[in-house]
Amino acid sequence: MADAFTYVAAVDGGFAGYCYVAAPSREADMGPSVAELVAMYVDPDHWRQGVGNGLMQAALERLAGLPYEEALLWTFKENDRAIAFYERSGWRPDGAEKIHARTGEPAVRFRRPVTM
């Protein structure tokens, strides 16, 4: 992953969340101009406090300075909280689905332009 990166969020000196971006994406069919938000986690004690938005903005701003036009992510199909968060950030489902290898749960793919 030539341009992969991780951001960690802290609040009052303690861990609040992180995100990991693989760039280019791990999806072979997406091509070299697509990055992937592999992981986005915010500690539940920090939900609805701007931590997730801050991580998302930082990741997209960094991608905007790199040669990526679009980003994708996978999330569990039944994760309504995460889906609502991603949709508020401009992510949209593209119709792709798969079974998550580790959990056996259905997952859906979302995509968005790096800059909007």
Secondary structure, DSSP 4 states (H G I P E B T S, - for coil): -TT-EEEEEEETTEEEEEEEEESS-S-GGG-TTEEEEEEEEE-GGGTTTTHHHHHHHHHHHHHHTTT-SEEEEEEETT-HHHHHHHHHTT-EEEEEEEE-TTT--EEEEEEEES--
